[in-house]
Amino acid sequence: MRGGFIGGSETEGIDSIGFERPISGGRLSELVFELLGVDGLCYFEVDVSFVVGRTDVTADLPKGLLELCETRRVTIVSSRTEIPL
């Protein structure tokens, strides 16, 4: 992983975590799985080919996110090996 950023504001709090990375695999899937343990958090790639969460966060997603997703749904995962990275 090359770097990352945290988005949000002082009044609203953290609303996003982004990663800049040149490759897949390695520790990234483990890190993403752990972060998905935070209530309301989901993971998706820039191309939104999938959206994953450890719980159903559909109601918490920004408007239109699932419309961009190929599957049109949040895939619930219970293991880091289920995250396609």
C-alpha positions in Angstrom: 0.0 0.0 0.0 1.4 3.4 -0.9 -0.7 5.7 1.3 -4.2 6.6 2.5 -6.4 9.4 3.7 -9.2 10.0 6.1 -12.2 12.2 5.0 -14.8 14.0 7.0 -15.1 17.2 9.1 -14.8 18.3 12.7 -18.6 18.6 13.0 -19.6 15.4 11.2 -16.7 13.2 12.1 -14.9 10.7 9.9 -17.0 9.7 6.9 -14.5 7.9 4.7 -11.1 6.2 4.5 -9.3 5.9 1.2 -6.3 3.9 0.1 -3.9 4.7 -2.7 -2.3 1.4 -3.7 -0.5 0.0 -6.7 -1.2 -3.7 -6.1 -3.7 -6.0 -4.6 -3.5 -8.7 -2.0 -1.1 -9.0 1.0 -2.2 -7.3 4.2 -4.8 -5.1 2.4 -7.6 -7.6 2.6 -6.9 -8.2 6.3 -6.9 -4.4 6.9 -10.1 -3.9 5.0 -11.9 -6.7 6.8 -10.9 -5.2 10.2 -12.2 -1.8 9.1 -15.5 -3.3 8.0 -16.0 -4.1 11.7 -16.8 -0.4 12.2 -20.6 0.2 12.2 -21.8 1.6 8.9 -18.6 1.0 7.0 -18.4 -0.6 3.5 -15.6 -1.1 1.0 -15.6 -0.5 -2.8 -13.1 0.0 -5.5 -13.0 3.2 -7.7 -14.9 1.3 -10.4 -17.5 0.2 -7.9 -17.5 -3.3 -9.4 -18.5 -4.5 -5.9 -19.5 -3.2 -2.5 -18.8 -5.4 0.6 -19.6 -5.1 4.3 -19.6 -7.2 7.4 -23.2 -6.2 8.0 -25.9 -4.9 5.8 -25.1 -1.2 5.4 -27.4 -0.6 2.5 -29.4 2.1 4.3 -26.2 4.0 5.3 -24.7 4.2 1.8 -24.5 7.5 -0.1 -27.3 8.0 -2.6 -26.6 6.3 -5.9 -23.7 4.1 -4.8 -25.5 0.9 -5.4 -26.7 2.2 -8.8 -23.1 2.3 -9.8 -22.4 -1.2 -8.4 -22.5 -4.1 -10.9 -24.4 -6.3 -8.4 -26.7 -3.5 -7.2 -26.3 -4.8 -3.6 -23.9 -5.0 -0.7 -22.2 -8.4 -0.4 -21.9 -9.4 3.2 -18.6 -11.1 4.1 -17.6 -13.0 7.2 -13.9 -13.6 6.3 -11.1 -11.5 4.7 -10.8 -14.2 2.1 -14.2 -13.2 0.7 -12.9 -9.7 -0.2 -11.9 -9.8 -3.9 -8.5 -7.9 -3.6 
